[in-house]
């Protein structure tokens, strides 16, 4: 019975639930980023290069006489670079926002009555010397 109780406490902890939510949101965000890269950015970047090479699709790039499709590999490398750049820009913007938020001045609490009295005693003793 102790094992089940311990497992239940582990499964319901905030960290596990936070991780589950992060995985779901990350999956959804991954689809958004993939669509942005595959459907908008990559065609915009590659269309002029493909027209110059007289190709309609990057997967048409193959090593002659083999089944090696280096065009697919290039497409994945370009997608990775674009995704990494996009994530860098997003994280940089978030970090700048956090810095502005953290830079807000902190309110220093007023000294307690004991601190005020001790300060007065210190000043009186210093004046007598």
Secondary structure, 3 states (H helix, E strand, C coil): CHHHHHHHHHHHCHHHHHHHHHHHHHHHHHHHHHHHHHHHHHHHHHHHHHHHCCCCCHHHCCCCCCCCCHHHHHHHHHHHHHHHHHHHHHHHHHHHHHHHHHCCCCCCCCCCHHHHHHHHHHHHHHHHC
